[in-house]
Each structure stands twice: as structure tokens, then as C-alpha cells.
Amino acid sequence: MTMNETTSSPLEPDRDWWRGAVIYQIYPRSFQDTNGDGIGDLQGITARLPHIAGLGADAIWISPFFTSPMRDFGYDVSNYVDVDPIFGTLEDFDALIAEAHRLGLRVMIDLVLSHTSDRHPWFVESRSSRSNAKADWYVWADSKPDGTPPNNWLSIFGGSAWQWDPTRLQYYLHNFLTSQPDLNLHNPQVQEALLAVERFWLERGVDGFRLDTINFYFHDRELRDNPALVPERRNASTAPAVNPYNYQEHIYDKNRPENLEFLKRFRAVMDEFPAIAAVGEVGDSQRGLEIAGEYTSGGDKVHMCYAFEFLAPDRLTPQRVAEVLRDFHRAAPEGWACWAFSNHDVVRHVSRWADGVTDHDAHAKLLASLLMSLRGTVCIFQGEELALAEAELDYEDLQDPYGIQFWPDFKGRDGCRTPMVWESLPDGGFSSATPWLPISESHIPRAVSVQEGDPASVLHHYRRFLAFRKANPALAKGEIEFVETRGSLLGFLRSHGNEKVFCLFNMSDEAATKELPMKRLEPLEGHGFVSEILDHEVKLPAWGAFFARLA
């Protein structure tokens, strides 16, 4: 009997569990510290799993906990098949899996396959000479005759994507930090090594993967220059506006067609195990939805993808929501989306979209309900259920190399990564030691223990709405048809089998009235919103919502 069979037995063997699931993202450094070093760990996650199960989530996604020098806080892996000691041990991970499954939660882990740490033994060997067994496991290239890099490719963290190595007298590719060299997936041996990593964790009992930077796996073999991107096509959805990365059309350093065959190989391994799913992160500012469509087509690659449309700074409006959903359907008619408003890489959405908002909690409740009513799977980032705002940090407190590089125009990702607040205490109940990032004083009044005692809190609203979503399967798995996108009102119909649910959202700080577009509507309860119906009109308060079943 495999470990997957032993640890996943309490869960229903549903191969379609991911479609419409709610996935709770855990950033392990900041979730719960149990050993007093100021950094969260696996035992801390296990101890807090009842909180996530109590929300009503279906699964957790854990950001990287593998052995790493932590230059990019785990996204620079030096051993894919072990736990970094700051997080615990493999036995701690096994205990986490067992407890999650006992509570009815599936476990997805974050795999970073496009690059490793420069401390990984593979890279240490690769850089040692041009003739060793792993010499071609990374992307190496000679300089131009004048000693400059092979081409114009840029790193997403700033500067050239090429770093000179004095031992090999060659450049190596790094799409992120110089300490994160890119693997050469054109090499079949590299693919086999990565598929072995996948199999290791599946045999350990995981239920799926979040695939980091999934469109970065392959590069152009000819190392052709990226063309310039005209200013009117630039946007800041995947890199801040101050980063010249936005000035190129990234058609040669990523998004390569060879990736499709590798994803099929990756899917084939998953399909050997019961009820496994993968979601891919597509980081591209121009073709994100199109690539998501390619990667989720045919039922033989990844199950779902998310792009950066709702993680971008662009103001969220009814028109924007409808546009993104329609664009996704056009680009990925066979695909399934995974939507998130916040994650470990972007400004928390209650701050990102705070302009003009006077009622912080009402705004947070409306956004949560909208996210969980869209067609697709949903990701919730830790602290989102508390309506935590982006933390303001001083430059001296920064840990993120991205923020340090572009400060103060871009403050990096530390503001969304500060520790969870569990108790109304100076340390937030996170750690008995000084935490690796300071805890925002503004977060303490929003601690779990505080909101538990207030039935009107954002935390209780998340629980109510997750239960409401599960009670109305059309919200999780149904089709979507937009019927209202004018002004501040967003209305759509979700349909699944014989069930049809009408959803109406007032995305503004002012009350609004809407004539109901259908005659046979039965208002639904249990979602936490209050509205007034009179003469076939519904009156919504600021940041209000209305839900009804089409009879």
C-alpha cells in the first residue's frame, strides 16, 4: 500500500474535487511558529489546520518548505525532496498530511521547477566545468565577442537575466535572482529528474501541486533577442511599472511551445494516482489568459491555471470583472480558471483596491463574496479572511530582495507576508520570539480571537459565505452569464444542471437600486447580506449583494 492510499483514505476519492474548490494558501514562514525562532513551521501549520477546516475550505496550498538558502524564501530550492530544518522534518510533513486528511482538507504543495538555488548540488556540479555529467542541466551560453551577455533578456528582479561565471567562462540564465539559475528543460535528463521529484511527493500523499512560474520552463534554443514592447501595450500586472522588464515582449525567454509536451508528461504521472490536481501560475502581462488556455486544454496538461488579471493593480469594477471572465472563456473555452485577489507576491487586495472606500469591512465582505461567486476555483491567501490590510514596513525591516532593489517606488512583497495574527497580543499569538517580519499594530485588532467573538466580523462572513457556496453548487461548478455591468452594479447568472442562481453586487460606497431582470426569483438566505425588495426592485446598501434562485 502506498503512502497516498494510507493518508488520503478519509477523503472522498473524487477526481473532480478541484473544480470549484476553495484553496487556502499558507505562507509557512508567517503562519505559526512552534519552536520559538520567529519563523513559522510545519508543526505550526498542523496546529492551525482546524481554523482552515472551520472556514470551510477544501484544500490548502503550502508555499515552498524545501531545503533552501532562503535568498528568495524557499523559492530557491537546494533539495527538492527534503524539508528545510527551519520548517521541520519529513516526519512533520507526514503528520501534517495525516491531520489535514483527517479534517477533510486536501494538501497541495508549491513546486518550483523552472529554476533552483545556486546551492543545489546539480548547479554546483554544472558550474564546475563544461564537461561534467550535469554540464547541460542549466542554461549556459558564451558571451558576445565583446564580453556582453548573449542577448537582451531581462530578469524579473531587475537587470540582465544573465550572470557571468568565472569558472566556466560563460553566462548562465536566471529569470529571477542571480542565485536562482534556470534549469535547462530541453535536456531529457532534467525532465526525468523533475518528474522524479513529482513522484516523490505524490507517493508521500500530497493531493496536488501549485506550479510556480509554469510558463518559464523552457527558453528559446537559439537565444534570440526579445522584441521591444510598445509603451501602449505595457502594464504592471506581473512586474511593477518601474521595472524595465515591462519594456519587452517576452516571446523567447518564456512561453515556449515545447512546454506543452512536458506538461503532458507531468500530467501522466499525476494520473497514476487518485484524485490529484495541479494549478499553474502563468506570469505574462500580454498573453496570460491565452497561455492559461493552452495549458489547460485537452484534459492532458494541468487542470487549471491562474493569470495575474485579478492580482494586478487595476481597479476592480463590474466592467473589469466581466471583461476578464469573458476573455478567459474566449482564450480557454476548454479550460478552468483559478481566481485569486491576493497572494504572497502582491499587495493585499483590500489595500490595493481601497481608493474611495470608507467601510473597510463591508468592502472586504463584498470582495470575498464576489470572488467566491465567480466561475472557477478560488484561492484565499492567509489573513484575507481577517481583512488584513497591507502592512507598512520601514526600509530597515525589509527582507525581500525585490523590494530592496526597487525601493521606494516598489516596496516589495514583505507587506503581504507579515505573520498571521491569532490572538490580541503584541506578538499576535504567532511566536514567542521576535518574528522574521514585524507584525503590524493595525493587524492586532483583527486577530482571529477578536473576530471569533463578533458574529458580524469578516471572519464569520467568510465562514457563512463558504457554507452558502457549498449549499448552492451552481456557485462552485456552474456556467456564468453576465446580465448587468453598468455603473457600480455587477449581475450574473450561475447555472448548473437545473439550478440557476442570480447574483447581484453593488461595487460602490453608495446605495444602489436595480430592477430585477427576471420575474421568477426566490431570494436566497444564508449569505450574510441584507437587501430590500419592493415592486420588483432590489435596493442594495453600499457594498451590498443579493442572491436569488431562478424558480
N, C-alpha and C positions, 0 to 999 in steps of 0.2 A: 504493500500500500504506500503510495506517495504521500509526502507531506501535504500536498494540496488537498488530497482526499480526506486526510485526518483533520485538517484545520478548517476546511470550508463546510463541513457537514451541517452546522446549524443553519446555514443559508439555503434558501430555495435554489435549486440548480437551474436558474433562468438565464439562458444565453442572451436574452434581450434586456437584461436588468438595467443596462446603461442608457437605454433610450428613454429620455425624460427623467433621468435620475438627478438627485441633488447631491453634489460632491462638495465636501468641506475641506478646503485647503489648509494644511498645517505647515507653518514655517518653524521647524523644530527648535532652532536656536531661541525662539521667542515664545514658546508655548507654555512650558512648565519645567522649572529646574528642580531636581530632587537631590542632587549631590552637593549643592552649595558652592558651585563655581561660577554662578552668574549666567550660565548658558543652559538653555533648555535641553532635554534629553529624552530618550525613548521611554524610560520609565515614567517620565512626566506626562508624555502623551497617553500612555496606557492608563494612568491615574485619572486623566480628564476625559477619557472616551465617553463616560456616561453623559457628560454635558452635550456632546455631539449627537449621541443617540437620542437624548432627550429633546433636541431640536427637531428631530425627525429626518435627519439626513440619511441618505442611502449608502454613502461611501465616504472615505477620506482619501485625500491625496497628500502625501508627505513629501515635502521638498527634500533635496538630497541629504542623506545622513552617512554617506560612504566616506571611507578614509580619504582625507584631503588636507593639504596645507592651508586651506581656508583663505586663499587670496581672493576668491570670489565666493566665499562662504558656502562651500560644498559643491558649487557648480564647476569646480576644478578638481576632478576625481583622480586620485592616485592609486586606488584599488577599488574596482567595481564590485567585488564580492566580499566585502567586509564592512563593518561599522566603524566609523571613526571613534576612538576612545572617548572623546568629549561627549558623544551621544550614548555610549554604552557598548553592548556586545551583540553578537548574533543571537545569543540566547534571549537577550532583552527584546530583540525584534520578533523572535518566535512567540514570546509571551504577549507582545502587542497584537500580533496576528490572531492568536487564540482568543484574546479578550474582545477584540473587535468583532470577530465572527460570532462569539457568544452573544454580543449585543445586537447582532443583525447588521453590522457595518462591513462593507467590503473595503479592501485596502488596495489603493493604487500608489505606486512609487514613481518618483521622478527620475527618468533615465536621461543622462546627458551623453549622447553618442556621437555628437559632431566633433568633440574635442576632449582632451584630457588635461590634467595638470602636467606641467613640465617635470614634475617629480615622479610621474608614473614610470615604472620600470620599462615599459615599452618605449617611452620617449628617451629615457636615459640611454638605452641601448641604441636607439635610432640615431641619436645625435653623435654617438661615439666615433662613427666612421661612415664612409659612403658604401661600405662593402659588408656590413654586418647583416645578420638574419632579418632584422627589422628596419633596415635602411630605408625601405619604401613604405613604411607603415604611416608616415606622416607626409605632409605636402612640402617637399623641398624643391628649391629652384635656384639656378645660378643667377647672379646679378646681371644687369645690363653691362655692356662693355665699360661704362663709366662708373660702375660700382653701385649704382642706384638699384632699388627694388625691381623685381621682374615686370611689374605692371602697376596700374594706378589703384588697385584695390585698397579700400579703407577699412579700418577696424571700427566696430560699432562703439568701442570705448575711446575712440579718438586716435588720430594719426594713421600711419600706414598699417596695413594688415600684414606686413612682412617684417620679420625680425632677423637680423644678421647673426649667424652662429660662427664663431671664430674657429671651432674645431673642424667642421665640415667645409668651411669657407663657402657657405650657401645661406640663402634665406629660408626660413620656414614660415608657413602661413598661420596666422592667428586672427580669426574674425572677432575675437574679444580681447582679453588681456594678453600681453606678451607671454605670460605664464600659462596660457591656455592654447597650446599648439593644436591645430586641426588634424584630425585623423584623415588618412587617405583611403576612402571607401572604394576607390577604384581597384584597390588591392583585395583579391578574394580572401586572403588570409585575415585581413582586418574585419571583413564582414563575418567570417566564421567566428572570430573571437568575440564580436559583439552579440551574435546570436547565442553564443555560449553563456554570456552574461544574462541575456534574457531568460534562457532556460534555467539558469541557477535560481533566479528569483521566483520563477513560476513553480519550480519544484519545492521552493520554500513556502509556498502558499499564498503569494500575492494574487490579487484578483484583476490586476491590470496595471497599465503604465500611463503616465503623463510623459510625453516625449518632448524634451526640451529642444527648441530651435530645429524642428523637424525638417525645415526646408534648407538647412545649411549643410546637409550631409555630404553633398558632392560639389566639386568645383569643376570648372572648365579645364579639360586636359591641356588645351592649347594656351591657357593663361592669357586669354585675350583681355584687353582693357575694357572696363565698363564704360558705356557712353555717358555723356553728361545728361542730366535731367533738367528740363527747362523749369524755371522758377515757378510757373503757374501749376506745375504738377507736383511740386514738393508738398509734403505735410509732415507733421510731427507725431504720427501715430506709433512708430516703432523706435524713433530716436528723437531726442529733444531738438528743437529748432536751431539751437546754437551749434549743433554737430554737423560738420560738413559731409558726414555720411549720407545726409539727405540730398546731396547735390548729384548723386549718381543714380543711374538706372541699373539695378543690381541683377543683371542677367547672366553674368559669368562667374561671380563668386558664390552664388547660391541659386536655388530654384532650378536646378538642372534636371533634365528629363530622366537621367539614369536612376534617380531616386525612386521612381515608381517600381522598378523591379526589386530593389532592396526592400521596399515596404511590403511587397508581396511575400518575400521570404520571411520577413519579420511576422507577418500575419499568419503564415503557415505554421510557425512554431506555436503561436498563441492558440491556434485552432486545435492543437493536440491536447489542450487542457480544457476543462469545463468552465463555461461562463466567464471568459476573460475578455477584457475590453481595453482599448487604448485611445487616448486623445492626444492629438498632435498640436503643438504650438507653432503657428505659422507667423513668422515675423517678416512681413513685407508691406511697405506702405502703398504700393501701387497695385499689386496683383494678389493680395492676401486672400480674398474670397475665391478668386479663380483657382488658386493653388489648393485651397481647402476642398474645393470641388473635385479637383484631380485626385487628391489623396484619399478621399472618402468614396470614390466611385467604384462600382463593380462588386462591392462586398468582399474584396480580396486584398484590401490595404488596411488603413486604420479605420476604426469605427466612427470616429468623429474628430473634428478639428475646431480650433478657435483661432480667429484672427484678432486684430487689435482695434476693430471698429469701435467697440464699446469700452475699450481701455484707453482710448485717445482723449486728448483734452477737449475735443469738440463738444460744444454744449448739447445736452440731450434734450431733444424736442420731439413732439409727435411725428413731425415730418422726418426727422433723422432716424427714428426707430423704424418707421415703415420703409424708408429707403434702404436701410441695412438689411432688413429681413427679405425684402423683395430682391435686392442684389444677390443675396446669398442663394435664394431659390433659383435665380437665373443662372448663377455660376455653378451651383451644385444641386441640380434637380434630383440626383440620387443620394445626395449627402445628408448628413445630420450635423447640426451645429452644436457647439458647446459655448454658452454665453457666460461671460463674467463682467462685472462692473469694476472689480478691484482684484489685485493680486500682489505678490511680493515685489513687483517691478514698477508699479505706477502709484501716483498719488491717490490716496483713498478717495472713493467717488463722492462721499458726502462733502468732502472739501473741494474736489475738482469741479463739482457742479453746484457750488454753494452761492454763486452770484445771485443776489436778489432774494435769497431765502431768509425768512425771518423765523420760521418754525422748524428748527433742526430735526426734531423727532418725527414730525408729520412728513417732512421731506424724505427722511430715511425709510419710513414705513412704505411710502408710495413707491420709492425706487425698488425696494425689496419685492414688493408685490408685483410690480411690472416685470422685473427680471424673472420671477417665478411663474409668470403667465405667458411668456414668450415660447414659441415653438422651438424646442431644443432642450439639451441638457444644461444644467445650471451649476456653476462653481461659486461657492461662497468662501471668501477669504477670512481667516480668523480675525475676530474683532468686529467684523462687518455687522454681526447680529447685535452688537452693542452700540452701533452707530458711532464708532470711534472715528474722530477726525484725524487728518494727517498731523503727526507730531512735528513741532518746530524744534529743530536742533541747532546748536551752535556749531560753527566750523570745527572747533576743538573736539566735539563729540562724534564727528563723522567717522564711520568705518568703511563705507562703500567707496571703492576706488573710482567708480563712475562719477559720484558726486564731488569727490576731491578734485578730479580732473577738470570739471566744468563749473565749479563754484564761482560766483554765487548765482549765475544765470540759470543753472540747473543744479538743484541741491541733492541730486542722487535719490537713492531708494531707501535710505535709512528711516525716513519719516513714516513709512508704512510698515516698517519691520520692528518697531519697538515692542517690548514684551506685552503679552496679554495681561489684562487686569482682572483678577478673580475676586479679590477682597478689597474693601475700602480701607486700605493701609498704604503707607508711603511706598512699600515695595510691591503693591498690587497683589500680594499673595503669590508672586512669581518666583522669588528666590530669597534666600536668607543672606545672600551676598550682593555686592554691587553688580547690577546687571550689565551685560555686554553693551547695551544701549540704554540710555536713560529713559525712565518711564515718565511720560508726560503727566504733569499735575492735572491737566484738564481731563485725563482719562480716568482718574481715580473715582470721581463721582458716577462714572458709567460702568463700574465694576459689575461682574456677574452677581455678586452677593447683594448689591444695591438694587439692581433691576429685578432680581427674583422677587423682592417684596413689593413690587409695583405692577399690578395687572395691566396698567396702561403703557408699560415700558416697551421699548423697541424689541428687547429680547423676547418678551411674551408675544409680541406681534409676529416675530419670525416663527415661533412655535405654532401659533394659530394658523398662519398662512401656509406653512408646510403641511399641516394636517388638512387644511382646506384643499390644497393642491392634490393630495393623495385621495381625498374623497371625491374628487372630480377628475377622472382620468383624462378628459379632453384637454385639461391644462398641461398635462405632462406629455401626452403622446399624440395629441390631435393636430390636424391641419390648422392653418391660420388664414383668415381673410380680413383685410382691413376695411372698415366701413366709415371711419372718421379720423382725419388727420389735420383738421383745420384749427388754427389758433392754438389754444392750450389743451385741447381735448384729443385724446387718442382712444379710438374704439376699434375693437376687432372681435371676430367670431372664431372660437376654437371648436373644432368638430372632430369627433372620434366615434365611429360607428353611428349609433342612433342618438348619441349625446351631443348637444350643441350648447356652448356657454358663451354668452356675450360679456365682454369685459370693457369697461369704460374708465379712463383715468383722466383726472384733471391735473395736468402738469404745470401748475402755477400757484402763486401765493394768493390768488383771488378766487372767490367762489365762482362757479360757472353752472349754467343750465343747458340741458341738451334734450331735445325732443327724441324720444326713444325710436330707433329706426325700425323696430319690429313690434307687431301688435301682441303677439302671444309670448310674453316674457314673464317668467316666475322668478322674482328676486330670490337670490341665494343668501344664506346666512353662514356665519362661522368664520368669515374672513377678516373681521375686525374693523370694517369701515361702516360709517353711518351716513345714509343719504335720505333725501326726501323726494317722494314721487307724488306728483299732483297733475291731473289732466294729461296723462301720458308724457309728462316731462319729468326728468330727474334733475334734482338740484344737488350739486356736489360742492362740499366745502373746499377750501384751499387744500391742495394735495390730497384730494378725496378720490374714492374709487367706488364703482358699482359693478356688481356681478349678478347675472340672471341666467336662468336656463330657458332655452327656447322650447316652449311646450309643443 
